[in-house]
Amino acid sequence: SSQLKMMNRTRKSFYKDIIHITQIGELSENGFWSKINYIQGAKLKEHMLELNSTGKEFTDYSVKMYNEQNDVFSKMANAAHELRRSGRKKILIFVQFVEDAYDLSLKIPGSIVVHGALSDKDRDAAVEGYKTSRYWCAINVNVLGTGFDDPLIDGIVHGRLTNSVGIWYQHVGRGVRIHPSKVDVDLIDFSGNFKRFGRVEDFT
């Protein structure tokens, strides 16, 4: 469960009270969020997954075993192509490791890889190319998960395993921006996060 608090105990604050809380479900029901179609990508084996010392993430080794034993990236590439064939115009993919992003990109012509180790110039060019639809698919490693706003994203392929509900919430949020030409967003999950956390519209 979550708890909402005013962060004003140690400093003077103009605001004293919370008088209204808008739940995510209300935003969705009233058309301020795009409808999300959650799709389980495949039934994947998870017995090899182990949490690290923080409990918020899985160990790199166990994630790599999960991806390898489930042939996750072939499935994700097929999912991206299927979204494209079904009429989805702008796909965002989440993966955990840079080398996997580049390997996956080879399976998806018209995609671009975005990660934090790129120079500012190269990262800006990649993001701009994606936003202007020069690339129809962006394969992202810990860059576009928060603060990135492109209302035309109408397909997400999720392969970034986490035990953090906050990360899942932020990633799903990349697809919910509304746009006059967009009806909804398909989210295909290969990370198991949907099974762990469920629909973000149900968060309170």
N, C-alpha and C positions, 0 to 999 in steps of 0.2 A: 504494500500500500504506500501511497505517497502523502506528503504533508506540505501544505503551502504556508510559508511564513513571510512576514515583512522583514526585510533586512535593514532594520532601523534601530537596533538596540544600542549601538555604540556611536551613533552619529545623529546629528539633527536632521530631521526629515520633514519635508513638506507634507508627505502622505502619511497618514496615521492608521488607516483601516482599509481592509479589503472589503469592498461592498458588493462585488459581483465576480463570479468565476464562470467563464464560458468553457464548457467542456468540448473536447474534440468532436464528440459525436454530434453536438449541436451544429458545429461548423460544417460537418459533412452533410447532415440532414437538410441544412438550409442553403446548400449550394455554394458555400464559400471554399470548400475543398472539392477536388475532383474525386469521383467515385473510384475506389481501388478494387480491382479484381485480383484477389489473392489466389495464386495457383501453386500447388505443390509440384515442384519440378520432377521429382522421382522419389521413390522410397529408398533412402540411402542408409548404409550401415554407419552407426555412430559409436560402436563399442570401443574404438581406439582413441576417442577424444578424452583429453585430460586437461583440467583447469590448471592455470599457473598459480603462483603464490598469491596473487591479488584476488583470484576468484572471479575476475571480470573478463578474462580472456582465456582461450585455450592455448596450450603450448604450441609453439611453431611446429615442432616435430609431429605432434598428433594431428595438427591441421593438414600438414603435408601428406601424412598417411591417409587421412580421410579423403583428401582430393584424389590421391593416387588410386586407392582401392575402390573408389566409387566412380572412377573415370569422369570426374566432375566437369572438367573443362570441355571435353567433347560434348557432353550434355548441354553445357551452357552455350556453346557455339551453335548447336542445333536449335536451342531455344531462341537465341537472338535472330537466327535466320527465319524461324517460324513466325516470330513476332513481325518481322519485316514483311513476310509473305501475307500475313493477315491484315496488313495495312497500317501497322504502327510505323510512324515516321522518324521518331527520335528515341533511341534506346540508350539507357545508362546501365552500365555493368559495374558491380562491386566485387573486387577480389582482394586478397590479403597481401600478396607478394608481387613485387615488381616483375620478377622473371616470369611469373605465371601470366601477368598481364600481357607481356610481349608475345609469349607463346600463344595465348588466346587470340591476340590480334592477328596472327598469321592465319587463323581459321576464319576470320571475319573481315573480308575485304571491305574497305570503306569505313574502318574503325580507326580510332586514335587512342593512344595510351596517355594517361595523365597521372603523374605521381610527383611527390614532393622533392625528389632529387633532380628534377629538371631545372634548368636555369630559368630565371624569371621570364626571359624572352621566349624560350621554347614553351614554357607552360602557358603563357599568355596566348601564344600563337595557337596552341592546341585547343585551349578553351574557346578562343574566338572562332576557330574552324568548326568546332562542334556547335556553338551557338548559332552560327550562320548557316548550318546544315551542309557545309562542305564535307563533313563527316557525319554519317547518320548514327554512328555508335561511338560512345566514349567508354573506354575501359579504365576504371578509376581505382587508384590505390591511395586511400586516406587523404584525398584532396577535395573532392566534390561532395563529400558526405555531409558537410555543414556549410551553411552560408552561400551555397550556390543556388541561383534562382534562374530557371529556364522553364517557363510555363508550358512549353511545347513538348516536354518529355512525356511520352505516353506509353513507355515500356521500360520496365526495370527487370534486370536479371541479377539476382542477388546470390553471391557466393562468398560473402565476407562473414565467416563465423564469429560469433561473439556471445558472451554471457552478460553483456551490458544492454539493458533495456533502452538506455539513452541513445546508444549508437543505432540500434534498430529503429527507434523512433525518428531519429534524424535522417537516416537513409530512406525510409519510407516517405518522409516529408519532401524529398526531392521531386516526387512525382505528383504531388497533390495540388500544385498550383493550377488555378483555373485559367482557361483561355477560350475565346469564342469558337475556335475551330477544334476544340478538344472536348470529347464527351467523358472519357474515363481513362484509367491507366491500368495496364496489365502488369502485375508483379509476379514473376516466376521465381520461387525460392528454392535454391539448392544448398542453403546454409543451415537449415533446420531452425532458423530464428523464428519463423512463423509458428512452428510447433512449440517453441519455448515461450514465446511472448504473446502470440495472437495478434489480432487486429488492433492497430493503434487507435482506431475510432472508438474502441471499447475502453481505452485508458481513461481513468478519472483521477 
